[in-house]
Amino acid sequence: MAENLKTFPVQWGDTDAAAIVFYPNYYRWFDVGTHDLFRSVGYSVSQMLDDGFAVPLVEAQAQFRFPLKYDDEVTLLSRVVEIRVRTFRVEHTVSRGEDVCCEGYEERIWVRILPNGQIRAEPIPDEVRGLISTD
């Protein structure tokens, strides 16, 4: 399945008053990881939107193991682990060196954006399925 690796430092704005990463930022990183994953397989989310599609989040979960602090070097591994008819799961692992600091996932659904702004779930197109199921 498709995967993407990203390394970045923890920014001051990612932390709380004790300089520890504030937990919602892990979910923000997960979202960035999914967007980067799509970009890495050649179908950016901006192109997806231009084509009239989106992949809204329907479920997310995280387990926090070790705290990250300001200026820590972080590695985010995002990988598609399951593809169903209309949904897919992306697992995310946030590490500092050898330490896994957070593990989580997102469940996303493939939708068409209708002219009235509403969305309608549709099967994931074979072309997209092929992009995100490659190793």
C-alpha positions as CSV (number, residue, x, y, z in Angstrom):
1,M,0.0,0.0,0.0
2,A,1.1,3.6,-0.5
3,E,3.1,5.3,2.2
4,N,4.8,8.6,2.8
5,L,7.5,9.7,5.2
6,K,8.0,13.2,6.4
7,T,10.5,14.7,8.9
8,F,10.0,18.1,10.6
9,P,10.8,19.9,13.8
10,V,8.2,20.6,16.4
11,Q,7.3,24.3,16.1
12,W,6.7,26.6,19.1
13,G,3.1,27.0,18.0
14,D,2.5,23.2,18.2
15,T,3.1,23.3,22.0
16,D,1.3,24.3,25.1
17,A,2.7,26.5,27.9
18,A,5.0,23.6,29.1
19,A,6.5,23.4,25.6
20,I,4.9,19.9,25.1
21,V,3.0,19.2,21.9
22,F,-0.7,20.0,22.4
23,Y,-2.6,16.8,21.5
24,P,-4.8,18.2,18.6
25,N,-1.7,18.9,16.7
26,Y,-1.1,15.2,16.2
27,Y,-4.5,15.1,14.3
28,R,-3.4,18.1,12.3
29,W,-0.2,16.2,11.4
30,F,-2.2,13.2,10.5
31,D,-4.2,15.3,8.0
32,V,-1.0,16.8,6.6
33,G,0.4,13.2,6.3
34,T,-2.6,12.1,4.3
35,H,-2.4,15.1,2.0
36,D,1.3,14.5,1.5
37,L,0.6,10.9,0.8
38,F,-1.8,11.8,-2.0
39,R,0.7,14.3,-3.4
40,S,3.4,11.7,-3.4
41,V,1.4,9.3,-5.6
42,G,0.7,12.1,-8.1
43,Y,-2.9,13.1,-7.1
44,S,-2.8,16.1,-4.9
45,V,-5.8,17.0,-2.8
46,S,-6.0,20.3,-4.7
47,Q,-6.3,18.4,-8.0
48,M,-8.8,16.1,-6.4
49,L,-10.9,19.2,-5.4
50,D,-10.5,20.6,-8.9
51,D,-11.9,17.3,-10.2
52,G,-14.9,17.6,-7.9
53,F,-14.0,15.1,-5.3
54,A,-12.9,15.1,-1.6
55,V,-11.9,12.7,1.1
56,P,-13.5,13.9,4.3
57,L,-12.7,12.4,7.6
58,V,-15.2,10.1,9.2
59,E,-13.2,8.7,12.1
60,A,-9.9,9.3,13.8
61,Q,-8.1,7.9,16.8
62,A,-4.7,8.3,18.4
63,Q,-2.7,6.7,21.2
64,F,-0.2,8.9,22.8
65,R,2.9,7.1,24.2
66,F,5.6,9.7,24.8
67,P,5.4,13.5,24.8
68,L,7.1,15.6,22.2
69,K,8.6,18.9,23.0
70,Y,9.5,22.1,21.2
71,D,12.3,21.6,18.6
72,D,12.2,17.8,18.7
73,E,12.8,16.3,15.3
74,V,9.7,14.3,14.3
75,T,9.2,11.6,11.7
76,L,5.7,11.0,10.5
77,L,5.0,7.8,8.6
78,S,1.6,7.7,6.9
79,R,0.4,4.6,5.0
80,V,-2.8,3.3,3.5
81,V,-3.5,0.0,5.2
82,E,-7.1,-0.8,4.0
83,I,-9.2,0.2,1.0
84,R,-12.9,-0.6,0.9
85,V,-15.6,0.3,-1.7
86,R,-16.0,3.9,-0.5
87,T,-13.6,4.3,2.4
88,F,-10.0,3.8,3.2
89,R,-7.8,3.8,6.3
90,V,-4.6,5.7,6.7
91,E,-2.4,4.7,9.7
92,H,0.1,7.3,11.1
93,T,3.1,6.7,13.3
94,V,4.8,9.7,14.9
95,S,8.4,9.0,16.1
96,R,11.3,10.8,17.6
97,G,14.4,8.8,16.7
98,E,13.6,5.2,17.7
99,D,10.8,6.2,20.1
100,V,7.2,5.9,18.8
101,C,5.5,8.8,20.4
102,C,2.0,8.5,18.9
103,E,0.1,6.0,16.7
104,G,-3.2,6.6,15.1
105,Y,-5.4,6.4,12.1
106,E,-7.9,8.2,10.0
107,E,-10.9,6.7,8.2
108,R,-11.8,8.7,5.1
109,I,-14.6,8.5,2.6
110,W,-14.5,9.2,-1.1
111,V,-17.2,11.8,-2.0
112,R,-18.3,13.8,-5.0
113,I,-18.9,17.5,-4.4
114,L,-22.2,18.4,-5.9
115,P,-23.0,21.7,-7.6
116,N,-25.1,22.7,-4.6
117,G,-22.2,22.2,-2.2
118,Q,-23.6,18.9,-0.8
119,I,-21.5,15.8,-0.9
120,R,-22.3,12.2,-2.0
121,A,-20.3,9.1,-1.2
122,E,-19.2,7.2,-4.2
123,P,-17.0,4.2,-4.9
124,I,-13.3,5.0,-5.0
125,P,-12.4,5.1,-8.7
126,D,-10.1,2.3,-10.0
127,E,-7.5,4.9,-11.0
128,V,-7.3,6.3,-7.4
129,R,-7.5,2.8,-5.9
130,G,-4.5,1.9,-8.0
131,L,-2.5,4.9,-6.9
132,I,-3.0,4.4,-3.1
133,S,-2.7,0.6,-3.2
134,T,0.7,0.6,-4.8
135,D,3.8,-0.3,-2.6
